Amino acid sequence: MAQQGMSIQLVGQYGGQPVYIIDPTTEHVQGRDALSMNINAAKAVAKLVRSTLGPKGMDKMLVNILGDIVLTNDGATILKEMEIEHPTAKMIVEVAKTQEEIAGDGTTSAVVLAGSLMDKAAELIEKGLHPIVIYKGYNLAAQKAIEILENFAIKVDKNDRNILKKIAETSITGKAPDFSGSHLAKICVDAVLAIEENGKYNIDEKIVIRKEAGGKITDTELIPGIYINKYRLHPDTPAKVENAKIALLDMPIEFAKTNTKSKIQLGSIEEMFAFRDQEMVDFHKMLDKIIATGANVVFSSKNIDDNAVHYFKKHNIYTCRRLKDEDMTVISLSTGAKLVRNMKEITADDLGYAELVEQESEYEEKTLIKGFKKSNTVTIIVKGGSEHVTDNIERVFDDALHVVKSVLEDKAIVPGGGASEMLVAEELRSYASTIGGREQLAILAFAEAMEEIPKTIAENAGLDKINMVSQLRAESKKNKNSGINVYSGKIEDMMEINVIDPLRVKTQAIKSAAEVSAMILRIDDMLKAQEKDMPDVKPEHNIHNYNMG
């Protein structure tokens, strides 16, 4: 029961007064009330994203206090953008984050599964099962489910581009327009394979995504190298620099006044001009430090003033200014250039290398950098009719790229469309009969929770979920690859219609959902500190209220 505004626990008496060991204003919820509250919080989070699951899932519109809009059906993005306060609900949000980091996709499935496990747990508790018994049963079921999926998985060859493309298309379906799925999937596969290095795929560092509002989604393209939205500062410098030696400066290059105030007395106008000329000579000596390293390309994250631009022009140095921090980082990682923060300390060892730095068009604000010695960085230029479209396609790529990476690393896939979940559910029912004690009830509940995924997919497609799951259960016994085709409304072989998921997406969803369920079931006491109101301070007692009279 919840208690507020009273002592939570007492330890004896002192002088007839109670001794508090917990702040009396602390909110305290115990036993069944705590468990029920936490279960309801988990179910509420699952309900938030449930309607987005599947190829025909609905989108959510999220509007922040500034009026900025996010349109998406990506579970991780939805939960990240929402300001969720309840501590147990935050634990479910962490499930989505973990799923996103490890598998790249399946965030909504993981959250829906966690919510379903909590729902089934509530039913078992009402029947008299102890939470620890449910916790043990769920652990056994999760371990068995992962074992079932690993045995069921189909091994694939990393050189099979066709399978990789199907994997990417499955991830993209429902998140981008159908007409663009094949084109975007091909770009995903080409990009991931292009950055392969000793069997590793460093997607976050070696695949750069740039967004350009305007054009069609199918105009999206993959470019070898790096594109930055900057042009060279002087039109008379070469538009194309081969064997580029790149200096990265994290500092302004300006002919500016000193930071300290000082006075200089000059006797004549000639002395003033001489002083000004000497300042320019000193400034050029600083620029000569950069030129002496052999640099023929200079990129700065800060300003480069016109005096410096003209001086660099005399030495045919390609210059760009005010680069974004992410541009500076990716150029540094790809070319080997070091970020320099003191112009006087720059050396030839700080320079990076690229075979080509080029401004391809006089009319576009784009600089291409490509041909690296130790890197194979690529750029995906995302096109779309508006910023909302390009933002969404960027999120689509983030999921699909990681899905392809998962398959290349694990070399294992499973059929989608609810096929693998139904197989796990049927196998768990058989497994439950081999387990003695009440844990088998929790295992059976876990099996029912697994069926919530195909139910939700069918429901979101406007199909009769009870009828579809009944058909799927019957067909799955004949063909384990059977799943729900939401477009035809029939049960079909998922491998034949190319609905395929990475093994990692499914196993990680089960792990995450089972672990967070176990954590919630073990909580029987919840203490929450309340915000304390600051006491009112009268003006005469305010130490900042000085009497200036």
C-alpha positions as CSV (number, residue, x, y, z in Angstrom):
1,M,0.0,0.0,0.0
2,A,1.1,3.6,-0.7
3,Q,2.0,5.8,2.3
4,Q,2.7,9.5,2.1
5,G,3.2,12.2,4.7
6,M,3.8,9.7,7.5
7,S,6.7,7.7,9.0
8,I,7.6,4.6,7.0
9,Q,9.6,2.8,9.6
10,L,10.3,3.5,13.3
11,V,13.2,2.4,15.5
12,G,12.1,2.7,19.1
13,Q,11.4,5.9,21.0
14,Y,13.6,8.7,22.2
15,G,12.1,11.0,24.8
16,G,8.6,9.9,23.7
17,Q,9.3,10.9,20.1
18,P,9.4,8.4,17.1
19,V,12.8,8.0,15.4
20,Y,12.5,8.1,11.6
21,I,15.0,6.1,9.4
22,I,13.3,7.1,6.1
23,D,12.3,10.5,5.0
24,P,8.6,10.8,6.0
25,T,7.8,12.4,2.6
26,T,9.1,9.5,0.7
27,E,6.4,7.6,-1.4
28,H,6.5,3.9,-0.4
29,V,4.7,1.2,-2.3
30,Q,5.0,-2.5,-1.2
31,G,4.2,-6.0,-2.1
32,R,1.4,-6.7,-4.5
33,D,0.7,-3.0,-5.1
34,A,4.3,-2.4,-6.2
35,L,4.3,-5.4,-8.5
36,S,1.0,-4.5,-10.0
37,M,2.0,-0.9,-10.6
38,N,5.3,-1.9,-12.3
39,I,3.5,-4.5,-14.5
40,N,1.0,-1.9,-15.6
41,A,3.8,0.6,-16.4
42,A,5.5,-2.1,-18.6
43,K,2.3,-2.9,-20.4
44,A,1.6,0.8,-21.0
45,V,4.9,1.3,-22.8
46,A,4.3,-1.8,-25.0
47,K,0.8,-0.4,-25.9
48,L,2.5,2.8,-27.1
49,V,4.4,1.1,-29.8
50,R,2.2,-1.9,-30.5
51,S,0.4,-0.4,-33.4
52,T,3.7,0.3,-35.3
53,L,4.7,-3.4,-35.5
54,G,4.8,-5.1,-38.9
55,P,4.9,-4.1,-42.6
56,K,1.5,-2.3,-42.2
57,G,2.1,-0.8,-38.9
58,M,1.0,2.8,-38.3
59,D,3.2,5.8,-37.8
60,K,3.5,8.1,-34.8
61,M,3.7,11.9,-35.0
62,L,5.8,13.4,-32.2
63,V,5.8,17.1,-31.7
64,N,8.2,18.8,-29.2
65,I,7.8,22.1,-27.4
66,L,9.4,24.0,-30.2
67,G,7.0,22.5,-32.8
68,D,9.5,20.2,-34.4
69,I,7.8,17.1,-35.9
70,V,9.1,13.6,-36.0
71,L,7.1,11.1,-38.2
72,T,8.2,7.5,-37.6
73,N,7.1,3.9,-36.8
74,D,10.5,3.0,-35.4
75,G,10.0,1.8,-31.8
76,A,13.4,3.0,-30.6
77,T,12.9,6.5,-32.0
78,I,9.4,6.8,-30.5
79,L,10.5,5.8,-27.1
80,K,13.6,8.0,-27.2
81,E,11.7,11.1,-28.3
82,M,9.0,10.6,-25.6
83,E,9.8,12.0,-22.1
84,I,8.9,8.9,-20.0
85,E,9.1,9.5,-16.3
86,H,8.0,6.2,-14.6
87,P,11.1,4.2,-13.5
88,T,9.8,0.9,-14.6
89,A,8.7,2.3,-17.9
90,K,12.3,3.6,-18.3
91,M,13.5,0.0,-17.9
92,I,11.4,-1.0,-20.9
93,V,12.8,1.9,-22.9
94,E,16.3,0.5,-22.1
95,V,15.2,-2.8,-23.7
96,A,14.6,-0.9,-27.0
97,K,18.0,0.9,-26.7
98,T,19.8,-2.4,-26.1
99,Q,18.0,-4.1,-29.0
100,E,18.9,-1.1,-31.3
101,E,22.6,-1.2,-30.3
102,I,23.1,-5.0,-30.5
103,A,20.8,-6.0,-33.4
104,G,19.9,-2.7,-35.1
105,D,16.2,-3.7,-35.6
106,G,13.4,-5.5,-33.8
107,T,13.0,-2.8,-31.1
108,T,9.2,-2.8,-31.3
109,S,9.1,-6.6,-31.2
110,A,11.2,-6.7,-28.0
111,V,9.0,-4.1,-26.3
112,V,5.8,-5.8,-27.3
113,L,7.1,-9.2,-26.1
114,A,8.2,-7.7,-22.8
115,G,4.7,-6.2,-22.3
116,S,3.1,-9.5,-23.2
117,L,5.3,-11.3,-20.7
118,M,4.2,-8.9,-18.0
119,D,0.5,-9.3,-19.0
120,K,0.8,-13.1,-18.7
121,A,2.7,-12.8,-15.4
122,A,-0.1,-10.7,-14.0
123,E,-2.6,-13.5,-14.9
124,L,-0.4,-16.1,-13.2
125,I,0.0,-14.0,-10.0
126,E,-3.8,-13.7,-9.8
127,K,-4.0,-17.5,-9.9
128,G,-1.7,-17.7,-6.9
129,L,1.8,-18.2,-8.5
130,H,4.7,-16.6,-6.7
131,P,6.7,-14.0,-8.8
132,I,9.9,-15.9,-8.2
133,V,8.4,-19.1,-9.7
134,I,7.4,-17.1,-12.7
135,Y,10.8,-15.6,-12.9
136,K,12.5,-19.0,-12.9
137,G,10.0,-20.3,-15.5
138,Y,10.7,-17.3,-17.8
139,N,14.4,-17.9,-17.5
140,L,14.1,-21.5,-18.5
141,A,11.8,-20.6,-21.4
142,A,14.1,-17.9,-22.7
143,Q,17.1,-20.2,-22.7
144,K,15.1,-22.9,-24.5
145,A,13.7,-20.4,-27.0
146,I,17.1,-19.2,-28.0
147,E,18.3,-22.8,-28.4
148,I,15.3,-23.6,-30.6
149,L,16.0,-20.6,-32.8
150,E,19.7,-21.4,-33.2
151,N,18.8,-24.9,-34.2
152,F,16.2,-23.6,-36.6
153,A,18.4,-20.9,-38.2
154,I,19.4,-21.2,-41.8
155,K,23.1,-20.7,-42.6
156,V,24.0,-18.2,-45.3
157,D,27.0,-17.3,-47.4
158,K,28.3,-13.8,-46.9
159,N,28.9,-13.6,-50.6
160,D,25.2,-14.2,-51.4
161,R,24.1,-10.7,-52.3
162,N,20.6,-11.8,-53.1
163,I,20.0,-13.1,-49.6
164,L,21.5,-9.9,-48.1
165,K,19.3,-7.8,-50.3
166,K,16.2,-9.7,-49.1
167,I,17.2,-9.2,-45.5
168,A,17.5,-5.4,-46.1
169,E,14.2,-5.3,-47.9
170,T,12.4,-7.0,-45.0
171,S,13.8,-4.5,-42.6
172,I,12.8,-1.6,-44.9
173,T,9.3,-2.8,-45.6
174,G,6.7,-0.7,-43.8
175,K,9.2,2.0,-43.0
176,A,9.7,3.5,-46.5
177,P,7.4,3.6,-49.6
178,D,7.1,0.2,-51.3
179,F,8.4,1.4,-54.6
180,S,11.8,2.5,-53.0
181,G,12.5,-0.7,-51.0
182,S,14.5,-2.6,-53.6
183,H,16.6,0.5,-54.4
184,L,17.4,1.3,-50.8
185,A,18.1,-2.3,-50.0
186,K,20.7,-2.6,-52.8
187,I,22.5,0.6,-51.5
188,C,22.6,-0.9,-48.0
189,V,24.2,-4.1,-49.2
190,D,26.7,-2.3,-51.4
191,A,27.6,0.1,-48.6
192,V,28.2,-2.6,-46.0
193,L,30.2,-4.8,-48.3
194,A,32.3,-1.8,-49.4
195,I,33.6,-1.1,-45.9
196,E,34.5,-4.7,-45.0
197,E,37.9,-4.9,-43.5
198,N,39.3,-8.2,-42.1
199,G,35.8,-9.5,-41.6
200,K,34.7,-6.4,-39.6
201,Y,32.1,-3.9,-40.6
202,N,32.5,-0.6,-38.8
203,I,29.2,1.0,-40.0
204,D,29.1,3.9,-37.5
205,E,32.5,5.3,-38.6
206,K,32.8,4.2,-42.2
207,I,29.3,4.8,-43.6
208,V,28.4,8.5,-43.7
209,I,24.8,9.5,-44.3
210,R,24.0,12.9,-45.8
211,K,20.5,14.3,-46.3
212,E,19.4,16.5,-49.2
213,A,15.8,17.6,-49.3
214,G,14.5,17.7,-52.9
215,G,14.2,15.0,-55.5
216,K,12.8,11.5,-55.2
217,I,13.7,8.8,-52.7
218,T,14.9,6.7,-55.6
219,D,17.5,9.4,-56.4
220,T,19.3,8.3,-53.2
221,E,22.8,7.2,-54.1
222,L,26.0,5.6,-52.8
223,I,29.2,7.5,-53.3
224,P,32.7,6.2,-52.6
225,G,34.5,8.6,-50.3
226,I,33.2,11.5,-48.3
227,Y,30.9,14.3,-49.3
228,I,30.8,17.5,-47.3
229,N,28.4,20.4,-48.0
230,K,31.1,23.0,-48.5
231,Y,32.7,24.6,-51.6
232,R,36.2,26.0,-52.0
233,L,36.5,29.6,-50.7
234,H,38.4,31.1,-53.7
235,P,37.3,30.4,-57.3
236,D,40.9,30.8,-58.6
237,T,42.2,27.9,-56.5
238,P,42.2,24.5,-58.3
239,A,38.8,22.8,-58.2
240,K,40.5,19.4,-58.2
241,V,43.5,18.4,-56.0
242,E,45.1,15.1,-56.6
243,N,47.4,13.5,-53.9
244,A,45.8,15.8,-51.4
245,K,47.7,16.5,-48.2
246,I,45.0,17.6,-45.8
247,A,45.4,19.9,-42.7
248,L,42.5,19.8,-40.3
249,L,42.4,23.0,-38.1
250,D,40.1,23.2,-35.1
251,M,40.7,26.9,-34.7
252,P,40.0,30.2,-36.5
253,I,42.4,31.5,-39.0
254,E,41.9,35.3,-38.7
255,F,43.9,38.5,-38.9
256,A,42.4,39.8,-35.6
257,K,43.0,42.0,-32.6
258,T,44.7,40.6,-29.5
259,N,42.6,39.5,-26.6
260,T,44.2,42.0,-24.3
261,K,43.7,45.8,-24.4
262,S,46.8,47.9,-25.1
263,K,47.8,51.3,-26.4
264,I,50.5,52.1,-29.0
265,Q,51.6,55.7,-29.6
266,L,52.5,56.4,-33.2
267,G,54.1,59.7,-34.3
268,S,53.0,59.7,-37.9
269,I,50.7,58.1,-40.5
270,E,53.8,56.4,-42.0
271,E,54.4,54.7,-38.7
272,M,50.8,53.6,-38.6
273,F,51.0,52.0,-42.0
274,A,54.4,50.4,-41.1
275,F,52.8,48.9,-38.0
276,R,49.9,47.6,-40.0
277,D,52.2,46.0,-42.5
278,Q,54.2,44.4,-39.8
279,E,51.1,42.8,-38.3
280,M,50.2,41.4,-41.8
281,V,53.8,40.0,-42.1
282,D,53.5,38.3,-38.7
283,F,50.1,36.9,-39.7
284,H,51.6,35.5,-43.0
285,K,54.4,33.9,-41.1
286,M,51.8,32.0,-39.1
287,L,50.2,30.9,-42.4
288,D,53.6,29.9,-43.7
289,K,53.7,27.3,-40.9
290,I,50.8,25.5,-42.5
291,I,52.2,25.9,-46.0
292,A,55.6,24.6,-44.9
293,T,54.1,21.3,-44.0
294,G,53.3,20.6,-47.6
295,A,49.5,20.9,-47.2
296,N,47.5,21.6,-50.3
297,V,44.1,21.3,-48.7
298,V,43.0,23.2,-45.5
299,F,39.8,22.4,-43.7
300,S,38.8,24.4,-40.6
301,S,35.9,24.0,-38.2
302,K,36.1,27.7,-37.5
303,N,36.3,30.8,-39.7
304,I,39.0,31.5,-42.3
305,D,39.1,35.2,-43.1
306,D,39.6,36.8,-46.5
307,N,43.2,37.7,-45.9
308,A,44.1,34.0,-45.2
309,V,42.0,32.9,-48.2
310,H,43.8,35.1,-50.6
311,Y,47.2,34.1,-49.2
312,F,46.4,30.4,-49.5
313,K,45.2,31.2,-53.1
314,K,48.7,32.3,-54.0
315,H,49.9,28.9,-53.0
316,N,47.1,27.0,-54.8
317,I,45.7,25.6,-51.5
318,Y,42.1,24.4,-51.5
319,T,40.3,25.8,-48.5
320,C,36.9,25.2,-46.7
321,R,35.7,26.7,-43.5
322,R,33.1,26.1,-40.8
323,L,32.9,22.4,-41.2
324,K,30.6,20.5,-38.8
325,D,32.2,18.5,-36.0
326,E,31.0,15.2,-37.5
327,D,32.6,16.2,-40.8
328,M,35.9,16.9,-39.1
329,T,35.7,13.6,-37.2
330,V,35.0,11.4,-40.3
331,I,37.7,13.2,-42.4
332,S,40.2,12.6,-39.6
333,L,39.3,8.9,-39.3
334,S,39.4,8.3,-43.0
335,T,42.5,10.4,-44.1
336,G,44.5,10.0,-40.9
337,A,44.7,13.8,-40.4
338,K,45.1,15.0,-36.8
339,L,43.0,17.9,-35.5
340,V,45.3,20.9,-34.9
341,R,44.4,23.5,-32.3
342,N,47.6,25.6,-32.4
343,M,48.8,26.8,-35.8
344,K,52.4,27.3,-34.5
345,E,52.7,23.6,-33.6
346,I,51.5,22.0,-36.9
347,T,53.9,19.6,-38.6
348,A,53.8,17.4,-41.7
349,D,53.0,14.4,-39.5
350,D,49.6,16.1,-38.7
351,L,48.5,15.9,-42.3
352,G,46.1,13.4,-43.8
353,Y,46.1,11.9,-47.3
354,A,43.4,11.4,-50.0
355,E,43.9,10.6,-53.6
356,L,41.4,13.3,-54.6
357,V,39.7,16.4,-53.2
358,E,37.3,18.0,-55.7
359,Q,34.5,20.4,-56.0
360,E,32.6,18.7,-58.8
361,S,30.3,21.5,-59.8
362,E,30.7,25.3,-59.6
363,Y,27.1,25.6,-58.7
364,E,26.8,23.0,-55.9
365,E,28.0,23.3,-52.4
366,K,29.7,19.9,-52.4
367,T,33.3,18.8,-51.9
368,L,34.2,15.2,-52.6
369,I,37.1,13.5,-50.8
370,K,38.1,10.0,-51.8
371,G,40.9,7.5,-52.1
372,F,42.2,6.8,-48.6
373,K,45.2,4.6,-47.7
374,K,43.8,2.9,-44.6
375,S,40.1,3.4,-45.0
376,N,37.2,2.7,-47.4
377,T,34.7,5.2,-46.2
378,V,31.5,5.6,-48.3
379,T,28.7,8.2,-48.2
380,I,25.0,7.6,-48.7
381,I,23.3,10.7,-50.1
382,V,19.6,10.5,-49.0
383,K,17.1,12.3,-51.2
384,G,13.5,13.0,-50.5
385,G,10.7,15.5,-51.1
386,S,11.0,17.1,-47.7
387,E,13.1,17.1,-44.5
388,H,10.6,14.8,-42.8
389,V,11.0,12.3,-45.6
390,T,14.8,12.4,-45.6
391,D,14.9,12.2,-41.7
392,N,12.7,9.0,-41.9
393,I,14.8,7.4,-44.7
394,E,17.9,8.1,-42.6
395,R,16.4,6.1,-39.7
396,V,15.5,3.4,-42.3
397,F,19.1,3.1,-43.4
398,D,20.3,3.0,-39.8
399,D,18.2,-0.1,-39.1
400,A,18.8,-1.8,-42.5
401,L,22.6,-1.3,-42.4
402,H,22.9,-2.9,-39.0
403,V,20.6,-5.8,-40.0
404,V,22.9,-6.6,-43.0
405,K,25.9,-6.3,-40.7
406,S,24.3,-8.8,-38.3
407,V,23.8,-11.4,-41.0
408,L,27.3,-10.9,-42.3
409,E,28.7,-11.5,-38.8
410,D,26.5,-14.3,-37.7
411,K,25.8,-15.9,-41.1
412,A,22.4,-17.0,-39.9
413,I,18.8,-16.1,-40.8
414,V,15.3,-17.2,-39.8
415,P,11.9,-16.8,-41.7
416,G,9.9,-13.7,-40.7
417,G,6.2,-13.0,-40.7
418,G,5.7,-14.6,-37.2
419,A,7.1,-18.0,-38.4
420,S,9.9,-18.2,-35.9
421,E,7.8,-16.9,-33.0
422,M,5.1,-19.6,-33.7
423,L,7.8,-22.3,-34.0
424,V,9.2,-21.3,-30.6
425,A,5.7,-21.2,-29.0
426,E,4.9,-24.7,-30.2
427,E,8.3,-26.1,-29.1
428,L,8.0,-24.4,-25.7
429,R,4.6,-26.1,-25.1
430,S,6.3,-29.5,-25.7
431,Y,9.2,-28.5,-23.5
432,A,6.9,-27.4,-20.6
433,S,5.6,-30.9,-20.2
434,T,9.1,-32.1,-19.4
435,I,9.5,-29.6,-16.5
436,G,8.1,-30.5,-13.1
437,G,6.6,-28.0,-10.7
438,R,4.8,-24.8,-11.2
439,E,7.5,-23.4,-13.5
440,Q,5.9,-25.2,-16.4
441,L,2.9,-22.8,-16.1
442,A,5.3,-19.9,-16.6
443,I,6.9,-21.6,-19.6
444,L,3.4,-22.1,-21.1
445,A,2.7,-18.4,-20.5
446,F,6.0,-17.5,-22.3
447,A,4.8,-19.6,-25.3
448,E,1.6,-17.6,-25.3
449,A,3.5,-14.3,-25.1
450,M,5.6,-15.3,-28.2
451,E,2.3,-15.7,-30.2
452,E,1.6,-12.0,-29.4
453,I,4.0,-11.0,-32.2
454,P,2.1,-12.7,-35.1
455,K,-1.2,-11.6,-33.5
456,T,-0.1,-8.0,-33.6
457,I,1.3,-8.2,-37.1
458,A,-2.1,-9.6,-38.3
459,E,-4.1,-7.0,-36.3
460,N,-2.1,-4.1,-37.6
461,A,-2.7,-5.3,-41.1
462,G,-6.5,-5.2,-40.6
463,L,-6.8,-9.0,-40.5
464,D,-8.7,-11.2,-38.0
465,K,-5.9,-12.0,-35.5
466,I,-7.5,-14.9,-33.9
467,N,-8.3,-16.6,-37.2
468,M,-4.8,-15.9,-38.7
469,V,-3.0,-17.2,-35.6
470,S,-5.1,-20.3,-35.6
471,Q,-4.3,-21.0,-39.2
472,L,-0.6,-20.2,-38.6
473,R,-0.5,-22.6,-35.7
474,A,-1.9,-25.4,-37.9
475,E,0.3,-24.7,-40.9
476,S,3.4,-24.3,-38.8
477,K,3.2,-28.0,-37.8
478,K,3.3,-28.9,-41.5
479,N,5.9,-26.3,-42.7
480,K,8.0,-24.5,-40.1
481,N,8.7,-21.6,-42.5
482,S,5.0,-20.7,-42.6
483,G,4.2,-17.1,-41.7
484,I,1.6,-14.3,-42.3
485,N,1.6,-12.6,-45.6
486,V,0.0,-9.3,-44.7
487,Y,-0.5,-8.3,-48.3
488,S,-2.5,-11.4,-49.4
489,G,-4.0,-12.2,-46.0
490,K,-2.8,-15.8,-46.2
491,I,-0.4,-18.1,-44.5
492,E,2.6,-18.7,-46.9
493,D,6.2,-19.9,-46.9
494,M,8.2,-16.9,-45.8
495,M,11.4,-18.1,-47.5
496,E,9.6,-18.3,-50.8
497,I,8.3,-14.7,-50.6
498,N,11.6,-13.4,-49.2
499,V,10.4,-12.3,-45.7
500,I,13.6,-13.0,-43.8
501,D,15.0,-11.8,-40.5
502,P,18.5,-12.1,-39.0
503,L,18.8,-14.6,-36.2
504,R,20.4,-12.0,-33.9
505,V,17.3,-9.8,-34.1
506,K,15.0,-12.6,-32.8
507,T,17.4,-14.0,-30.1
508,Q,18.2,-10.5,-28.7
509,A,14.5,-9.6,-28.5
510,I,13.9,-12.7,-26.4
511,K,16.9,-12.1,-24.2
512,S,16.1,-8.4,-23.6
513,A,12.4,-9.0,-22.9
514,A,13.0,-12.0,-20.6
515,E,15.7,-10.1,-18.6
516,V,13.6,-7.0,-18.0
517,S,10.6,-9.2,-17.1
518,A,12.7,-11.0,-14.5
519,M,13.9,-7.7,-13.1
520,I,10.4,-6.3,-12.7
521,L,9.1,-9.6,-11.1
522,R,11.7,-9.4,-8.4
523,I,10.7,-6.0,-7.2
524,D,8.4,-6.0,-4.2
525,D,9.2,-2.7,-2.6
526,M,9.5,0.8,-4.2
527,L,10.7,3.9,-2.5
528,K,10.4,7.2,-4.4
529,A,11.7,10.5,-3.1
530,Q,9.3,13.4,-3.4
531,E,10.3,16.9,-4.5
532,K,10.6,19.1,-1.6
533,D,9.2,22.6,-1.7
534,M,11.7,25.3,-0.9
535,P,10.7,27.3,2.2
536,D,9.4,30.8,1.6
537,V,12.0,33.3,2.6
538,K,10.9,36.7,3.8
539,P,12.7,39.7,2.3
540,E,14.1,40.8,5.7
541,H,15.7,37.4,6.1
542,N,17.1,37.1,2.6
543,I,20.8,37.4,2.6
544,H,20.7,38.9,-1.0
545,N,18.3,41.7,0.0
546,Y,20.7,44.5,0.8
547,N,19.6,47.8,2.2
548,M,21.1,50.4,-0.2
549,G,19.4,53.3,1.5
